Amino acid sequence: MMSQVLLALAGNQNSGKTTLFNVLTGSNQHVGNFPGVTVEKKIGVLKEYKEASLVDLPGIYSLSPYTSEEIVTRDFILQEHPDVIINIVDATNMERNLYLSLQLMELQVPMVIALNMMDEVEKSGNSIDVEDLSKQLGIPVVAISAARKQGISELIRVVKRMVKHPMEMPKCDFCKGEVHRAIHAIAHIVEDHAQTVGVPLRFAATKLVEGDLKMQEALALHEDDVHIIEDIVMSMEHALETDREAALADMRYTYIEGICKKSVHKVNESYGQRRSEQIDRLLTHRYLGIPIFILIMFLIFYLTFALFGAYLQGWMEEGIDLFTVWLSQLLYQSGVSAWLCALIIDGICTGVGSVLSFLPIIVILFFFLSLLEDSGYMARVAFVMDKSLRRIGLSGKSFVPMLIGFGCSVPAIMSARTLSSERDRKMTILLTPFMSCSAKLPIYGMITAAFFPKHSALILISVYLLGIAVAIISGFLLKHTVFQGDSIPFVMELPAYRIPAFKSVLLHMWEKAKDFLHRAFTIIFVASILIWFLQSFDWQLNYIDDSSKSILASLGSALAKGLAPLGFDDWRAATALVSGISAKESVVSTLSVLVGGGEGDLYAALQSMMTPLSAYAFLSFTVLYMPCVAAFAATRRELGSWKEALLTIGYQTLSAYVVAMLIYQIGSLFL
């Protein structure tokens, strides 16, 4: 339920916006030092101001409606009319951040600037005259450090005062010369229209100078007015010998330079920037950047699968086995019927337990990935990958959804909506599922433990690289066929390296563990019961002991024949792959239910079903074939077409089949 006071939190990406949101609301949100981590508005109630709801708007750099984040922010402020905008500004990068501040001021909504990271400014020996900055802008400015929780109480006091005594925003007439003449001439033309639709006049006029079609539609301008406005803008461009957007940008930055010259006193470059530049000489090196990234990921996989993860997984398996034995004895002593005991022990406990045993691996892997993300390194990876992605027709910005895809395909596919180009967006949605999501980790853990226990890290890095390689090859093919054309330019502001907040990393780990447990006790739970039923009964619904005569066996056998060229023609493997469409973890739970027994029995059964080569082909297929039902639903929703969504998963599954077949058939010639 929304409180009676509505506040909006707006600012650039990497300005500490989500950190401030968490501090103000106590909300358990993930804090990431990576562009694009906030893609939708989030709402929370202030801890020290219960009457106020704070809406965390997406991180943006301007109010021009080029991306979905900018549209969400702009529409929210214009339509919801918040009582106060809290504009968070990175004090170490004033010139860049104040560009958005000037545009927010044009909306004529009461606003306070939260000048964040002031501790870093002081640490560098620099200073900012907060009072003078406030005087020049005509709005309150509060110095804070969100990460250290400094200045938060003062910020809340200012917000309360502004809510209680609403201030009139100063007139934002900071333009001059030709831009001044153009804005004011257009303002006279559209004044009545702006008043009718409730849009601030200065904001409307500025957007029309930019050529903003959404604003033009909102104002419902007459065709003659549109022609007059275009003539005014063309005259401005001719006089300044530049285009409309550059003219407005120059006007704003000139004004910002004047403000900073009086209020910002720079002696040195900030400590964070100096440190980041030194580290970037190595991590973003033209030739060493990608190999370093691969080495870092190899180390993470080694620590996760071969060292800490394997050790903790063993403990988890022992605990699950002890619980299963205890429950089995309890059911037997209670006189529960044989079929119900089988359902609970062989179905639910075996299926869900086999997946739960991989929880330590999931938690440890995302502990390391959170460190990389929150430190700012992942933004560098996107920068380094830009050149490689351009060769397949994409930009480095497409790497952001692909990177998210290593966690889960659903938010990765949804995050592709931030791409400006429709071509890039569709191509990214198609290629992103080739990035190995975390739901596949239990499959990798199962196969590597059964066939490659001494080389788990090497096998894992090869599987991840295989997905990337197939995405690259697919990109080349699609670039010259279905998605012809050039990618959009890639611009990303690299955040300074920061030591990850321990609380933030723990929150990220908890989110992944919670999501994993939710899937284990919902989708996997239901799938385990269904698989147990289908493998325990024949078509006449007779309870059977021999699962090869079951309903599931007859269905799986037909599919297994088609998988014979891939090296795994056992009906149990085929059935497990089909169940993986509901959730990829179901592959493990299905095989566990079909085989029965503990982990040792499962590994022994796998070794009888496959050779190491066919097991690797099986791994390759699971990496590449269509993602889960939830990811398919996200694909259909984002593409807006059943046909395109079906073609997408068809291409992904066909790619999986061809790659797995090539691996097995070519490998068979040498092994």
Beta strands, then each sheet from edge to edge (+ up, - down):
strand 1: 5-11
strand 2: 42-46
strand 3: 49-56
strand 4: 84-90
strand 5: 111-116
strand 6: 127-128
strand 7: 141-143
strand 8: 264-265
sheet 1: 2+ 3- 1- 4- 5- 7-
sheet 2: 6+ 8-
end
